[in-house]
């Protein structure tokens, strides 16, 4: 980035662009993390079965959200490159194709995972009361899947153009609405009926409706280029364009799905390491999510900026950008890891009161996180940001799948079931796959095979 660094005006402009791309995405990540905790906390007065039911439904929604994000990301990578090539008509066409494919796939899933929930939820949870409550939640929130698919696609497409503020505002509106309605409807406050689990479900559904309505009102009210007309949406049904999009996006969707299932498997296996281990894992997850939020925003910024450069055939700028993001990541991860290391005693205060043994284990676990998180963060920036900006999806899919399912999970499971090791060592083993991916990903970037202008092929 020497060319930028030597020009103060360009440097300031670039910094503003970077912050405008990264911070709203980081804010949305923090918002989602907060909402996940808020839903569970607000049904807590209803008892353990209600908490378990909402948690089960949330996991199912999360797995589906990951798949939705795969389709959305596939479209956004191509939109970023078309944006760099100054071809906005193709950006509009790609949004239409992504919406048509995403909606077509989510509608049957919505009926199976939503309206048919009373039939199959009992298969995955033996507690009949928990299964009944989870099914009740899933039936009411079934339309949320369709709404979320549209929202996620529009958000990702706007970010690809560098427009991140409006999705954040819409997310804030949804969060405030969700929490407010939860308070009113779960236990019956402000004169509203006490609906229990159903109240939480209605709060989620109404919040998502408002979020989508706000986004559409903004786009059509401002006559945004992504306020597609029926004729433009119809172009998304072109079989040739759909086939090209799917060839690019399906490895991404598979990658996201494999990661989500693997991530859930780590948590399931952790349950067999003991109650203390599971409790510490539950407390560590929101801390991890908060830490990673900034780097997810940074990865998004790098994907947009590198993708634009590749779409504009400016290979040298794309290479300078990836080197810049590497240096920035190093500085930030060292700084934030150091801050968290010294802040660990304050983190413990958030979860008090804790048994002394659990508090000590959490302190040690956060220490391990501070020492090893750089592996995960660098892989995040390089895979989600750099490699995917050039459409290197198959390499990412193969690398992630082999490392996670061939080494990471089997070693972790063997350590839990056969090793009898302390949880700090087990937790460190969760970073094994990132350690194994680090060098292959690093050398993949060095070979520059990912530096492709996808607008020529699409």
HULIN-V372668 format. One line per field, one symbol per residue. psi: psi as a letter, one per 30 degrees, with the letter a starting at -180 (. if undefined). A space follows every 10 residues. Layout:
BEGIN
psi=???
END
This chain:
BEGIN
psi=geeeefjeee eeeeeeeeef eeeeeeeeee eeeeeeeeee effeffleee eeeeeeeeee eeeeeeeeee eeeeeeeeee eeeeghifee eeeeeeeeee eeeeefeeee eefdfgefef efffjfjeee eeeeeeeeee gefeeeeeee eeeeeeeeef fgjfeeeeee eeeeeeeeee eeeefegilg glkjfbeeee eeeeeeeeee eeeeeeeeef eghlfgikle eeefffgjee eeeeeeeeee eeeeeeeeee eeeeeeeeee fffleeeeee eefeeeeeee efeefeeeee eeeeeeeeee fggieeeeee eeeeeeeeee eeeeeeeeee effeeeeeee glkkkeeeee eeeeeeeeee fffeeeeeee eeeedeefeg gheeeeeeee eeeeffeeee eeeeeeffeg llfeeeeeff geeeeffeee eefeeefgff ikjffef.
END
